[in-house]
Amino acid sequence: MGKNLKGKELGKGLYQRKDGRYEARIFVRGTGKTFSIYGTNLQHLKKERNAYLANVSPGIAGYDPRISVSKWYEKWMLIYVVHSVKATTLSNYVNGFERVREYIGYMRLIEVRPTHILDMIKGLEEEGYARTTVIQSLSVVRQLFKKAYGGKMIPIDPVADIKLPKEEPGEIPDEKIMQEQEDEKCLSIYDTHRFLESCKNTRYYELFFILLHTGLRIGEALALEWCDLDFKHEKLRVYKTLNRVTKYYDSKGNELPERYSTIQITTPKKSASNRKVPLTDAVIAAFMSWKEKLDRDKEKLGKTKYTFKKISRSDFYNIFRKKLSSIISSNRMQADCWDC
């Protein structure tokens, strides 16, 4: 029988520590292990212990009641996530948890309460993370505890009732509105022609032309194969994209000692991105012009099924920024002249 600090008996497995907190020790049948839960209110602690004994399956194979949130995250990733999501999505899970590791990672899974989750959210917000980033991390934590609760590893799900408060509409400063309008400006038809003219002597002129006239993303264009192009019916198929992804796990699901980046061609994240794009005569001519370049460079590049072989994204973006910046600068100079 455990006792409180005054010597009064509290019941089997119940104790009061020197710091005033109460401790309930729980024996997990089938494992030979015990663990403790703590609280400042004895009655609440008893209810929590009883809820655990009623709802948590004793003796789950391989389950250690002292497991930390970080250790459970590693197991959860291996069992439920690594082999079931794309590499690009996997990085969202990894980054989402890394942001909250310092807040709850060290805690025992069974000890996490809603107040800890609320403190975690507050901490992320105080660090300056955007609301969407906080939501992403909370989503990972929510799935983490939902599985633990569903597997009867914990008596309560501390995230189940946690919702981020809605953003209250406020007055937006005029200068912010002006900046957003400036940031959202699109190229006019005239500036688009100027941009393409400035790119004519670059290797990627046809690619710039095709992107501007089809609305393809750069990753979608780089994943194109010649068999995806149907010049006869004047259309192309978009059903995959090229991405640079960070590898966190090997093919067997083991966490890598060192992460590295690689290029992968995957299906789009959203099914709506699978589509057929009509081709104008000018776009078909651009594709044919690019094919002529590839044919001339066949000895250097080798035969390939991909439409845009050996495209350097960094070179592409450097040329894009340089040419676009010159047009924007020119427009500003013209505007200044008009002001004068």
NORNOR-V396677 format. One record per residue. N is the residue number from 1. SS is DSSP state (a for helix, b for strand, c for the rest). Layout:
N&SS ; N&SS
This chain:
1&c ; 2&b ; 3&b ; 4&c ; 5&c ; 6&c ; 7&c ; 8&c ; 9&b ; 10&b ; 11&b ; 12&c ; 13&c ; 14&b ; 15&b ; 16&b ; 17&c ; 18&c ; 19&c ; 20&c ; 21&c ; 22&b ; 23&b ; 24&b ; 25&b ; 26&b ; 27&b ; 28&b ; 29&c ; 30&c ; 31&c ; 32&c ; 33&b ; 34&b ; 35&b ; 36&b ; 37&b ; 38&b ; 39&b ; 40&c ; 41&c ; 42&a ; 43&a ; 44&a ; 45&a ; 46&a ; 47&a ; 48&a ; 49&a ; 50&a ; 51&a ; 52&a ; 53&a ; 54&a ; 55&a ; 56&c ; 57&c ; 58&c ; 59&c ; 60&c ; 61&c ; 62&c ; 63&c ; 64&c ; 65&c ; 66&c ; 67&c ; 68&b ; 69&a ; 70&a ; 71&a ; 72&a ; 73&a ; 74&a ; 75&a ; 76&a ; 77&a ; 78&a ; 79&a ; 80&a ; 81&a ; 82&c ; 83&c ; 84&c ; 85&c ; 86&c ; 87&a ; 88&a ; 89&a ; 90&a ; 91&a ; 92&a ; 93&a ; 94&a ; 95&a ; 96&a ; 97&a ; 98&a ; 99&c ; 100&c ; 101&a ; 102&a ; 103&a ; 104&a ; 105&a ; 106&c ; 107&c ; 108&b ; 109&a ; 110&a ; 111&a ; 112&c ; 113&c ; 114&a ; 115&a ; 116&a ; 117&a ; 118&a ; 119&a ; 120&a ; 121&a ; 122&a ; 123&a ; 124&a ; 125&a ; 126&a ; 127&c ; 128&c ; 129&c ; 130&c ; 131&a ; 132&a ; 133&a ; 134&a ; 135&a ; 136&a ; 137&a ; 138&a ; 139&a ; 140&a ; 141&a ; 142&a ; 143&a ; 144&a ; 145&a ; 146&a ; 147&a ; 148&a ; 149&a ; 150&a ; 151&c ; 152&c ; 153&c ; 154&c ; 155&c ; 156&c ; 157&c ; 158&c ; 159&c ; 160&c ; 161&c ; 162&c ; 163&c ; 164&c ; 165&c ; 166&c ; 167&c ; 168&c ; 169&c ; 170&c ; 171&c ; 172&c ; 173&c ; 174&a ; 175&a ; 176&a ; 177&a ; 178&a ; 179&a ; 180&a ; 181&a ; 182&a ; 183&a ; 184&c ; 185&c ; 186&c ; 187&c ; 188&c ; 189&a ; 190&a ; 191&a ; 192&a ; 193&a ; 194&a ; 195&a ; 196&a ; 197&a ; 198&a ; 199&a ; 200&c ; 201&c ; 202&c ; 203&c ; 204&c ; 205&a ; 206&a ; 207&a ; 208&a ; 209&a ; 210&a ; 211&a ; 212&a ; 213&a ; 214&a ; 215&c ; 216&c ; 217&c ; 218&a ; 219&a ; 220&a ; 221&a ; 222&a ; 223&c ; 224&c ; 225&b ; 226&a ; 227&a ; 228&a ; 229&b ; 230&b ; 231&c ; 232&c ; 233&c ; 234&c ; 235&b ; 236&b ; 237&b ; 238&b ; 239&c ; 240&c ; 241&b ; 242&b ; 243&b ; 244&b ; 245&b ; 246&b ; 247&b ; 248&b ; 249&b ; 250&c ; 251&c ; 252&c ; 253&c ; 254&c ; 255&b ; 256&b ; 257&b ; 258&b ; 259&b ; 260&b ; 261&b ; 262&b ; 263&b ; 264&b ; 265&b ; 266&b ; 267&c ; 268&c ; 269&c ; 270&c ; 271&a ; 272&a ; 273&a ; 274&c ; 275&b ; 276&b ; 277&b ; 278&b ; 279&c ; 280&c ; 281&a ; 282&a ; 283&a ; 284&a ; 285&a ; 286&a ; 287&a ; 288&a ; 289&a ; 290&a ; 291&a ; 292&a ; 293&a ; 294&a ; 295&a ; 296&a ; 297&c ; 298&a ; 299&a ; 300&a ; 301&a ; 302&c ; 303&c ; 304&c ; 305&c ; 306&b ; 307&c ; 308&c ; 309&c ; 310&c ; 311&c ; 312&c ; 313&a ; 314&a ; 315&a ; 316&a ; 317&a ; 318&a ; 319&a ; 320&a ; 321&a ; 322&a ; 323&a ; 324&a ; 325&a ; 326&a ; 327&a ; 328&a ; 329&a ; 330&a ; 331&a ; 332&a ; 333&a ; 334&a ; 335&a ; 336&a ; 337&a ; 338&a ; 339&a ; 340&c
